[in-house]
């Protein structure tokens, strides 16, 4: 019944192509190039006049637009094709949610990386923090690579894979429920995950719309709806395996695209050294530290004009991933412990190039200071900085950028909706509403919830906040603040108590929500970082003063880390 909605998949592509093709006749000219004749007699020789020249330029514009549209159609066709190809690997709950726990290291590493870096990073964070900290914002990207990826895989990868298999846990709330022997913790965790994943998802659409508007002059609502529909199709049909395969393809596109974009942008400023020189003479008139205001060279310095707040950003965007359900979920699905080692290396290099590249690019944002990046009240519209940097690129590169950001956005979106739908189905509905759900029924419910979750996020995205980094900061702060400490400690320590997990939930959600209204911490980024740190302190402290869990129950769980080696004697050892 549900598949009937998608059996006309090729019709969807036709509709999409019509929408995009119609934009050919309503092109917004973003950059102007003067058209000059080689000599004064050109017009006479070729019979040209101003009307003819205008028509020629119009035809050229249509041709360039057609190239970009073609790239999009090919990209969308591949994504949907992979979804239907993976349909055979989504026939039961374990396959739909985890890919049968048989996903290889390269697919897992790329899935981790592409879920990590979305349009929020490329457009929102790179623009905002590049403007504030200059080239020092590159530290954020390196922090993402070495703390958010390398250290996350080393600390969490193996233990998460082994313990979740022991507990037969498919989601983070289910892990909490079984690890701490509490259905209430599982239910509460599912509600927290669902509520705060919605704004996270909404932030992705907004970043994407900025670039679509620059390249095609397509309405913001059209961008959101088309992207949501396409993602829904391949997630609903193919489940986790479809997202993993598409993430791999999208990751390759991101690697190629970011390198090409950085090279083109710097070349447009006379090369790397010349861009550094121009950046170094820009006065720091609007920095947060009063003593540094008006100084030169700060935006090209090693630690930038505001090292303390920069550190807060590094902590939130790097350490925060350790507690995000959609990120940790990748460790559940990896094939085996050996694959974790390969995945660690691949994921780290991917993050260095993608995240390091994004923030490095954003660090040159002040070189593109112009009226277009300012709001009516005179404040900087951070989400417009990166699109402004890209607006001068050749049309083919702009097309690549669009596909790049689409790749980053759709991979993150697919991961989010799959995580949310599986969490709500397995941890809430199955546990408290319909307790005797068959495997087939669970699949249907999850697919319906994927659609519902996307619709809800679209509704929120149609009325976005001032800038998209706000949404990301709120979501990361609440989720990581609530989940990071009890999840990480739960993998290593036998002494963590149920009360400590509840305390972490309260701290994570409480600080985040109260700060939204009271504003006792000015930056949502810093609020998120503080929330995580508080959680890491609160959990072990509360565990010391609250009743311990049943010792035998906990010991049985931790037997998963015991390695038993069986040696078969084939000949005498003498």
Secondary structure as a PSIPRED ss2 file (coil, helix, strand):
# PSIPRED VFORMAT (PSIPRED V4.0)

   1 X C   1.000  0.000  0.000
   2 X H   0.000  1.000  0.000
   3 X H   0.000  1.000  0.000
   4 X H   0.000  1.000  0.000
   5 X H   0.000  1.000  0.000
   6 X H   0.000  1.000  0.000
   7 X C   1.000  0.000  0.000
   8 X C   1.000  0.000  0.000
   9 X H   0.000  1.000  0.000
  10 X H   0.000  1.000  0.000
  11 X H   0.000  1.000  0.000
  12 X H   0.000  1.000  0.000
  13 X H   0.000  1.000  0.000
  14 X H   0.000  1.000  0.000
  15 X H   0.000  1.000  0.000
  16 X H   0.000  1.000  0.000
  17 X H   0.000  1.000  0.000
  18 X H   0.000  1.000  0.000
  19 X H   0.000  1.000  0.000
  20 X H   0.000  1.000  0.000
  21 X H   0.000  1.000  0.000
  22 X H   0.000  1.000  0.000
  23 X H   0.000  1.000  0.000
  24 X H   0.000  1.000  0.000
  25 X H   0.000  1.000  0.000
  26 X C   1.000  0.000  0.000
  27 X C   1.000  0.000  0.000
  28 X C   1.000  0.000  0.000
  29 X C   1.000  0.000  0.000
  30 X C   1.000  0.000  0.000
  31 X C   1.000  0.000  0.000
  32 X C   1.000  0.000  0.000
  33 X C   1.000  0.000  0.000
  34 X C   1.000  0.000  0.000
  35 X C   1.000  0.000  0.000
  36 X C   1.000  0.000  0.000
  37 X C   1.000  0.000  0.000
  38 X C   1.000  0.000  0.000
  39 X C   1.000  0.000  0.000
  40 X C   1.000  0.000  0.000
  41 X C   1.000  0.000  0.000
  42 X H   0.000  1.000  0.000
  43 X H   0.000  1.000  0.000
  44 X H   0.000  1.000  0.000
  45 X H   0.000  1.000  0.000
  46 X H   0.000  1.000  0.000
  47 X C   1.000  0.000  0.000
  48 X C   1.000  0.000  0.000
  49 X C   1.000  0.000  0.000
  50 X H   0.000  1.000  0.000
  51 X H   0.000  1.000  0.000
  52 X H   0.000  1.000  0.000
  53 X H   0.000  1.000  0.000
  54 X H   0.000  1.000  0.000
  55 X H   0.000  1.000  0.000
  56 X H   0.000  1.000  0.000
  57 X H   0.000  1.000  0.000
  58 X H   0.000  1.000  0.000
  59 X H   0.000  1.000  0.000
  60 X H   0.000  1.000  0.000
  61 X H   0.000  1.000  0.000
  62 X H   0.000  1.000  0.000
  63 X H   0.000  1.000  0.000
  64 X H   0.000  1.000  0.000
  65 X H   0.000  1.000  0.000
  66 X H   0.000  1.000  0.000
  67 X H   0.000  1.000  0.000
  68 X H   0.000  1.000  0.000
  69 X H   0.000  1.000  0.000
  70 X H   0.000  1.000  0.000
  71 X H   0.000  1.000  0.000
  72 X H   0.000  1.000  0.000
  73 X H   0.000  1.000  0.000
  74 X H   0.000  1.000  0.000
  75 X H   0.000  1.000  0.000
  76 X H   0.000  1.000  0.000
  77 X H   0.000  1.000  0.000
  78 X H   0.000  1.000  0.000
  79 X H   0.000  1.000  0.000
  80 X H   0.000  1.000  0.000
  81 X H   0.000  1.000  0.000
  82 X H   0.000  1.000  0.000
  83 X H   0.000  1.000  0.000
  84 X H   0.000  1.000  0.000
  85 X H   0.000  1.000  0.000
  86 X H   0.000  1.000  0.000
  87 X H   0.000  1.000  0.000
  88 X H   0.000  1.000  0.000
  89 X H   0.000  1.000  0.000
  90 X C   1.000  0.000  0.000
  91 X C   1.000  0.000  0.000
  92 X C   1.000  0.000  0.000
  93 X H   0.000  1.000  0.000
  94 X H   0.000  1.000  0.000
  95 X H   0.000  1.000  0.000
  96 X H   0.000  1.000  0.000
  97 X H   0.000  1.000  0.000
  98 X H   0.000  1.000  0.000
  99 X H   0.000  1.000  0.000
 100 X H   0.000  1.000  0.000
 101 X H   0.000  1.000  0.000
 102 X C   1.000  0.000  0.000
 103 X E   0.000  0.000  1.000
 104 X C   1.000  0.000  0.000
 105 X H   0.000  1.000  0.000
 106 X H   0.000  1.000  0.000
 107 X H   0.000  1.000  0.000
 108 X H   0.000  1.000  0.000
 109 X H   0.000  1.000  0.000
 110 X H   0.000  1.000  0.000
 111 X H   0.000  1.000  0.000
 112 X H   0.000  1.000  0.000
 113 X H   0.000  1.000  0.000
 114 X H   0.000  1.000  0.000
 115 X H   0.000  1.000  0.000
 116 X H   0.000  1.000  0.000
 117 X C   1.000  0.000  0.000
 118 X C   1.000  0.000  0.000
 119 X H   0.000  1.000  0.000
 120 X H   0.000  1.000  0.000
 121 X H   0.000  1.000  0.000
 122 X H   0.000  1.000  0.000
 123 X H   0.000  1.000  0.000
 124 X H   0.000  1.000  0.000
 125 X H   0.000  1.000  0.000
 126 X H   0.000  1.000  0.000
 127 X H   0.000  1.000  0.000
 128 X H   0.000  1.000  0.000
 129 X H   0.000  1.000  0.000
 130 X H   0.000  1.000  0.000
 131 X H   0.000  1.000  0.000
 132 X H   0.000  1.000  0.000
 133 X H   0.000  1.000  0.000
 134 X H   0.000  1.000  0.000
 135 X H   0.000  1.000  0.000
 136 X H   0.000  1.000  0.000
 137 X H   0.000  1.000  0.000
 138 X H   0.000  1.000  0.000
 139 X H   0.000  1.000  0.000
 140 X H   0.000  1.000  0.000
 141 X H   0.000  1.000  0.000
 142 X H   0.000  1.000  0.000
 143 X H   0.000  1.000  0.000
 144 X H   0.000  1.000  0.000
 145 X H   0.000  1.000  0.000
 146 X H   0.000  1.000  0.000
 147 X H   0.000  1.000  0.000
 148 X H   0.000  1.000  0.000
 149 X H   0.000  1.000  0.000
 150 X H   0.000  1.000  0.000
 151 X H   0.000  1.000  0.000
 152 X H   0.000  1.000  0.000
 153 X H   0.000  1.000  0.000
 154 X H   0.000  1.000  0.000
 155 X H   0.000  1.000  0.000
 156 X H   0.000  1.000  0.000
 157 X H   0.000  1.000  0.000
 158 X H   0.000  1.000  0.000
 159 X H   0.000  1.000  0.000
 160 X H   0.000  1.000  0.000
 161 X H   0.000  1.000  0.000
 162 X H   0.000  1.000  0.000
 163 X H   0.000  1.000  0.000
 164 X H   0.000  1.000  0.000
 165 X H   0.000  1.000  0.000
 166 X H   0.000  1.000  0.000
 167 X H   0.000  1.000  0.000
 168 X C   1.000  0.000  0.000
 169 X C   1.000  0.000  0.000
 170 X C   1.000  0.000  0.000
 171 X C   1.000  0.000  0.000
 172 X H   0.000  1.000  0.000
 173 X H   0.000  1.000  0.000
 174 X H   0.000  1.000  0.000
 175 X H   0.000  1.000  0.000
 176 X H   0.000  1.000  0.000
 177 X H   0.000  1.000  0.000
 178 X H   0.000  1.000  0.000
 179 X H   0.000  1.000  0.000
 180 X C   1.000  0.000  0.000
 181 X C   1.000  0.000  0.000
 182 X C   1.000  0.000  0.000
 183 X H   0.000  1.000  0.000
 184 X H   0.000  1.000  0.000
 185 X H   0.000  1.000  0.000
 186 X H   0.000  1.000  0.000
 187 X H   0.000  1.000  0.000
 188 X H   0.000  1.000  0.000
 189 X H   0.000  1.000  0.000
 190 X H   0.000  1.000  0.000
 191 X H   0.000  1.000  0.000
 192 X H   0.000  1.000  0.000
 193 X H   0.000  1.000  0.000
 194 X H   0.000  1.000  0.000
 195 X H   0.000  1.000  0.000
 196 X H   0.000  1.000  0.000
 197 X H   0.000  1.000  0.000
 198 X H   0.000  1.000  0.000
 199 X H   0.000  1.000  0.000
 200 X H   0.000  1.000  0.000
 201 X H   0.000  1.000  0.000
 202 X H   0.000  1.000  0.000
 203 X H   0.000  1.000  0.000
 204 X H   0.000  1.000  0.000
 205 X H   0.000  1.000  0.000
 206 X H   0.000  1.000  0.000
 207 X H   0.000  1.000  0.000
 208 X H   0.000  1.000  0.000
 209 X H   0.000  1.000  0.000
 210 X H   0.000  1.000  0.000
 211 X H   0.000  1.000  0.000
 212 X H   0.000  1.000  0.000
 213 X H   0.000  1.000  0.000
 214 X H   0.000  1.000  0.000
 215 X H   0.000  1.000  0.000
 216 X H   0.000  1.000  0.000
 217 X C   1.000  0.000  0.000
 218 X C   1.000  0.000  0.000
 219 X C   1.000  0.000  0.000
 220 X H   0.000  1.000  0.000
 221 X H   0.000  1.000  0.000
 222 X H   0.000  1.000  0.000
 223 X H   0.000  1.000  0.000
 224 X H   0.000  1.000  0.000
 225 X H   0.000  1.000  0.000
 226 X H   0.000  1.000  0.000
 227 X H   0.000  1.000  0.000
 228 X H   0.000  1.000  0.000
 229 X H   0.000  1.000  0.000
 230 X H   0.000  1.000  0.000
 231 X H   0.000  1.000  0.000
 232 X H   0.000  1.000  0.000
 233 X H   0.000  1.000  0.000
 234 X H   0.000  1.000  0.000
 235 X H   0.000  1.000  0.000
 236 X H   0.000  1.000  0.000
 237 X H   0.000  1.000  0.000
 238 X H   0.000  1.000  0.000
 239 X H   0.000  1.000  0.000
 240 X H   0.000  1.000  0.000
 241 X H   0.000  1.000  0.000
 242 X H   0.000  1.000  0.000
 243 X H   0.000  1.000  0.000
 244 X H   0.000  1.000  0.000
 245 X H   0.000  1.000  0.000
 246 X H   0.000  1.000  0.000
 247 X H   0.000  1.000  0.000
 248 X H   0.000  1.000  0.000
 249 X H   0.000  1.000  0.000
 250 X H   0.000  1.000  0.000
 251 X H   0.000  1.000  0.000
 252 X H   0.000  1.000  0.000
 253 X H   0.000  1.000  0.000
 254 X H   0.000  1.000  0.000
 255 X H   0.000  1.000  0.000
 256 X H   0.000  1.000  0.000
 257 X H   0.000  1.000  0.000
 258 X H   0.000  1.000  0.000
 259 X H   0.000  1.000  0.000
 260 X H   0.000  1.000  0.000
 261 X H   0.000  1.000  0.000
 262 X H   0.000  1.000  0.000
 263 X H   0.000  1.000  0.000
 264 X H   0.000  1.000  0.000
 265 X H   0.000  1.000  0.000
 266 X H   0.000  1.000  0.000
 267 X H   0.000  1.000  0.000
 268 X H   0.000  1.000  0.000
 269 X C   1.000  0.000  0.000
 270 X C   1.000  0.000  0.000
 271 X C   1.000  0.000  0.000
 272 X H   0.000  1.000  0.000
 273 X H   0.000  1.000  0.000
 274 X H   0.000  1.000  0.000
 275 X H   0.000  1.000  0.000
 276 X H   0.000  1.000  0.000
 277 X H   0.000  1.000  0.000
 278 X H   0.000  1.000  0.000
 279 X H   0.000  1.000  0.000
 280 X H   0.000  1.000  0.000
 281 X C   1.000  0.000  0.000
 282 X C   1.000  0.000  0.000
 283 X C   1.000  0.000  0.000
 284 X C   1.000  0.000  0.000
 285 X C   1.000  0.000  0.000
 286 X C   1.000  0.000  0.000
 287 X C   1.000  0.000  0.000
 288 X C   1.000  0.000  0.000
 289 X C   1.000  0.000  0.000
 290 X H   0.000  1.000  0.000
 291 X H   0.000  1.000  0.000
 292 X H   0.000  1.000  0.000
 293 X C   1.000  0.000  0.000
 294 X C   1.000  0.000  0.000
 295 X C   1.000  0.000  0.000
 296 X C   1.000  0.000  0.000
 297 X C   1.000  0.000  0.000
 298 X H   0.000  1.000  0.000
 299 X H   0.000  1.000  0.000
 300 X H   0.000  1.000  0.000
 301 X C   1.000  0.000  0.000
 302 X C   1.000  0.000  0.000
 303 X C   1.000  0.000  0.000
 304 X C   1.000  0.000  0.000
 305 X C   1.000  0.000  0.000
 306 X C   1.000  0.000  0.000
 307 X H   0.000  1.000  0.000
 308 X H   0.000  1.000  0.000
 309 X H   0.000  1.000  0.000
 310 X H   0.000  1.000  0.000
 311 X H   0.000  1.000  0.000
 312 X H   0.000  1.000  0.000
 313 X H   0.000  1.000  0.000
 314 X H   0.000  1.000  0.000
 315 X H   0.000  1.000  0.000
 316 X H   0.000  1.000  0.000
 317 X H   0.000  1.000  0.000
 318 X H   0.000  1.000  0.000
 319 X H   0.000  1.000  0.000
 320 X H   0.000  1.000  0.000
 321 X H   0.000  1.000  0.000
 322 X H   0.000  1.000  0.000
 323 X H   0.000  1.000  0.000
 324 X C   1.000  0.000  0.000
 325 X H   0.000  1.000  0.000
 326 X H   0.000  1.000  0.000
 327 X H   0.000  1.000  0.000
 328 X H   0.000  1.000  0.000
 329 X H   0.000  1.000  0.000
 330 X H   0.000  1.000  0.000
 331 X H   0.000  1.000  0.000
 332 X H   0.000  1.000  0.000
 333 X H   0.000  1.000  0.000
 334 X E   0.000  0.000  1.000
 335 X C   1.000  0.000  0.000
 336 X C   1.000  0.000  0.000
 337 X H   0.000  1.000  0.000
 338 X H   0.000  1.000  0.000
 339 X H   0.000  1.000  0.000
 340 X H   0.000  1.000  0.000
 341 X H   0.000  1.000  0.000
 342 X H   0.000  1.000  0.000
 343 X H   0.000  1.000  0.000
 344 X H   0.000  1.000  0.000
 345 X H   0.000  1.000  0.000
 346 X H   0.000  1.000  0.000
 347 X H   0.000  1.000  0.000
 348 X H   0.000  1.000  0.000
 349 X H   0.000  1.000  0.000
 350 X H   0.000  1.000  0.000
 351 X H   0.000  1.000  0.000
 352 X H   0.000  1.000  0.000
 353 X H   0.000  1.000  0.000
 354 X H   0.000  1.000  0.000
 355 X H   0.000  1.000  0.000
 356 X H   0.000  1.000  0.000
 357 X H   0.000  1.000  0.000
 358 X H   0.000  1.000  0.000
 359 X H   0.000  1.000  0.000
 360 X H   0.000  1.000  0.000
 361 X H   0.000  1.000  0.000
 362 X H   0.000  1.000  0.000
 363 X C   1.000  0.000  0.000
 364 X C   1.000  0.000  0.000
 365 X H   0.000  1.000  0.000
 366 X H   0.000  1.000  0.000
 367 X H   0.000  1.000  0.000
 368 X H   0.000  1.000  0.000
 369 X C   1.000  0.000  0.000
 370 X C   1.000  0.000  0.000
 371 X H   0.000  1.000  0.000
 372 X H   0.000  1.000  0.000
 373 X H   0.000  1.000  0.000
 374 X E   0.000  0.000  1.000
 375 X C   1.000  0.000  0.000
 376 X C   1.000  0.000  0.000
 377 X C   1.000  0.000  0.000
 378 X C   1.000  0.000  0.000
 379 X C   1.000  0.000  0.000
 380 X E   0.000  0.000  1.000
 381 X C   1.000  0.000  0.000
 382 X H   0.000  1.000  0.000
 383 X H   0.000  1.000  0.000
 384 X H   0.000  1.000  0.000
 385 X H   0.000  1.000  0.000
 386 X H   0.000  1.000  0.000
 387 X H   0.000  1.000  0.000
 388 X H   0.000  1.000  0.000
 389 X H   0.000  1.000  0.000
 390 X H   0.000  1.000  0.000
 391 X C   1.000  0.000  0.000
 392 X C   1.000  0.000  0.000
 393 X C   1.000  0.000  0.000
 394 X C   1.000  0.000  0.000
 395 X H   0.000  1.000  0.000
 396 X H   0.000  1.000  0.000
 397 X H   0.000  1.000  0.000
 398 X H   0.000  1.000  0.000
 399 X H   0.000  1.000  0.000
 400 X H   0.000  1.000  0.000
 401 X H   0.000  1.000  0.000
 402 X H   0.000  1.000  0.000
 403 X H   0.000  1.000  0.000
 404 X H   0.000  1.000  0.000
 405 X H   0.000  1.000  0.000
 406 X H   0.000  1.000  0.000
 407 X H   0.000  1.000  0.000
 408 X H   0.000  1.000  0.000
 409 X H   0.000  1.000  0.000
 410 X H   0.000  1.000  0.000
 411 X H   0.000  1.000  0.000
 412 X H   0.000  1.000  0.000
 413 X H   0.000  1.000  0.000
 414 X H   0.000  1.000  0.000
 415 X H   0.000  1.000  0.000
 416 X H   0.000  1.000  0.000
 417 X H   0.000  1.000  0.000
 418 X H   0.000  1.000  0.000
 419 X H   0.000  1.000  0.000
 420 X H   0.000  1.000  0.000
 421 X H   0.000  1.000  0.000
 422 X H   0.000  1.000  0.000
 423 X H   0.000  1.000  0.000
 424 X H   0.000  1.000  0.000
 425 X H   0.000  1.000  0.000
 426 X H   0.000  1.000  0.000
 427 X H   0.000  1.000  0.000
 428 X H   0.000  1.000  0.000
 429 X H   0.000  1.000  0.000
 430 X H   0.000  1.000  0.000
 431 X H   0.000  1.000  0.000
 432 X H   0.000  1.000  0.000
 433 X H   0.000  1.000  0.000
 434 X C   1.000  0.000  0.000
 435 X C   1.000  0.000  0.000
 436 X C   1.000  0.000  0.000
 437 X C   1.000  0.000  0.000
 438 X C   1.000  0.000  0.000
 439 X H   0.000  1.000  0.000
 440 X H   0.000  1.000  0.000
 441 X H   0.000  1.000  0.000
 442 X H   0.000  1.000  0.000
 443 X H   0.000  1.000  0.000
 444 X H   0.000  1.000  0.000
 445 X H   0.000  1.000  0.000
 446 X H   0.000  1.000  0.000
 447 X H   0.000  1.000  0.000
 448 X H   0.000  1.000  0.000
 449 X H   0.000  1.000  0.000
 450 X H   0.000  1.000  0.000
 451 X H   0.000  1.000  0.000
 452 X H   0.000  1.000  0.000
 453 X H   0.000  1.000  0.000
 454 X H   0.000  1.000  0.000
 455 X H   0.000  1.000  0.000
 456 X H   0.000  1.000  0.000
 457 X H   0.000  1.000  0.000
 458 X H   0.000  1.000  0.000
 459 X H   0.000  1.000  0.000
 460 X H   0.000  1.000  0.000
 461 X H   0.000  1.000  0.000
 462 X C   1.000  0.000  0.000
 463 X C   1.000  0.000  0.000
 464 X C   1.000  0.000  0.000
 465 X C   1.000  0.000  0.000
 466 X C   1.000  0.000  0.000
 467 X C   1.000  0.000  0.000
 468 X H   0.000  1.000  0.000
 469 X H   0.000  1.000  0.000
 470 X H   0.000  1.000  0.000
 471 X H   0.000  1.000  0.000
 472 X H   0.000  1.000  0.000
 473 X H   0.000  1.000  0.000
 474 X H   0.000  1.000  0.000
 475 X H   0.000  1.000  0.000
 476 X H   0.000  1.000  0.000
 477 X H   0.000  1.000  0.000
 478 X H   0.000  1.000  0.000
 479 X H   0.000  1.000  0.000
 480 X H   0.000  1.000  0.000
 481 X H   0.000  1.000  0.000
 482 X H   0.000  1.000  0.000
 483 X H   0.000  1.000  0.000
 484 X H   0.000  1.000  0.000
 485 X H   0.000  1.000  0.000
 486 X H   0.000  1.000  0.000
 487 X H   0.000  1.000  0.000
 488 X H   0.000  1.000  0.000
 489 X H   0.000  1.000  0.000
 490 X H   0.000  1.000  0.000
 491 X H   0.000  1.000  0.000
 492 X H   0.000  1.000  0.000
 493 X C   1.000  0.000  0.000
 494 X C   1.000  0.000  0.000
 495 X C   1.000  0.000  0.000
 496 X C   1.000  0.000  0.000
 497 X C   1.000  0.000  0.000
 498 X H   0.000  1.000  0.000
 499 X H   0.000  1.000  0.000
 500 X H   0.000  1.000  0.000
 501 X H   0.000  1.000  0.000
 502 X H   0.000  1.000  0.000
 503 X H   0.000  1.000  0.000
 504 X H   0.000  1.000  0.000
 505 X H   0.000  1.000  0.000
 506 X H   0.000  1.000  0.000
 507 X H   0.000  1.000  0.000
 508 X H   0.000  1.000  0.000
 509 X H   0.000  1.000  0.000
 510 X H   0.000  1.000  0.000
 511 X H   0.000  1.000  0.000
 512 X H   0.000  1.000  0.000
 513 X H   0.000  1.000  0.000
 514 X H   0.000  1.000  0.000
 515 X H   0.000  1.000  0.000
 516 X H   0.000  1.000  0.000
 517 X H   0.000  1.000  0.000
 518 X H   0.000  1.000  0.000
 519 X C   1.000  0.000  0.000
 520 X C   1.000  0.000  0.000
 521 X C   1.000  0.000  0.000
 522 X C   1.000  0.000  0.000
 523 X C   1.000  0.000  0.000
 524 X H   0.000  1.000  0.000
 525 X H   0.000  1.000  0.000
 526 X H   0.000  1.000  0.000
 527 X H   0.000  1.000  0.000
 528 X H   0.000  1.000  0.000
 529 X H   0.000  1.000  0.000
 530 X H   0.000  1.000  0.000
 531 X H   0.000  1.000  0.000
 532 X H   0.000  1.000  0.000
 533 X H   0.000  1.000  0.000
 534 X H   0.000  1.000  0.000
 535 X H   0.000  1.000  0.000
 536 X H   0.000  1.000  0.000
 537 X H   0.000  1.000  0.000
 538 X H   0.000  1.000  0.000
 539 X H   0.000  1.000  0.000
 540 X H   0.000  1.000  0.000
 541 X H   0.000  1.000  0.000
 542 X H   0.000  1.000  0.000
 543 X H   0.000  1.000  0.000
 544 X H   0.000  1.000  0.000
 545 X H   0.000  1.000  0.000
 546 X C   1.000  0.000  0.000
 547 X C   1.000  0.000  0.000
 548 X C   1.000  0.000  0.000
 549 X C   1.000  0.000  0.000
 550 X C   1.000  0.000  0.000
 551 X H   0.000  1.000  0.000
 552 X H   0.000  1.000  0.000
 553 X H   0.000  1.000  0.000
 554 X H   0.000  1.000  0.000
 555 X H   0.000  1.000  0.000
 556 X H   0.000  1.000  0.000
 557 X H   0.000  1.000  0.000
 558 X H   0.000  1.000  0.000
 559 X H   0.000  1.000  0.000
 560 X H   0.000  1.000  0.000
 561 X H   0.000  1.000  0.000
 562 X C   1.000  0.000  0.000
 563 X C   1.000  0.000  0.000
 564 X C   1.000  0.000  0.000
 565 X C   1.000  0.000  0.000
 566 X C   1.000  0.000  0.000
 567 X C   1.000  0.000  0.000
 568 X C   1.000  0.000  0.000
 569 X C   1.000  0.000  0.000
 570 X C   1.000  0.000  0.000
 571 X C   1.000  0.000  0.000
 572 X C   1.000  0.000  0.000
 573 X C   1.000  0.000  0.000
 574 X C   1.000  0.000  0.000
